Amino acid sequence: MDKKKNPQSEAVPNVLTEEAAAYENLEIRRRKESILSSDMEKFKMFTKLMRIGIMMKNAKITHQKMAE
């Protein structure tokens, strides 16, 4: 039996590969930027993320119904 190819099924993997390539390029660019950043910039980013992490860990979230 000869299966007919659906043109839409061929487009989906192509879109996925383009999206994957975009994420790959973004990851490479971020790595290059992080390598080139100074030690002081890395330290400031680290302390900023630590403060955010501590704030989120200690946060108390309460849920209330919104008035309509």
JOJOTA-V562944 format. One record per helix or strand. SS is the DSSP state (@ for helix, = for strand). FROM is the first residue (numbers start at 0). LEN is the number of residues. If there is no record, write none. Layout:
ss=SS from=FROM len=LEN
ss=SS from=FROM len=LEN
This chain:
ss=@ from=6 len=30
ss=@ from=38 len=20
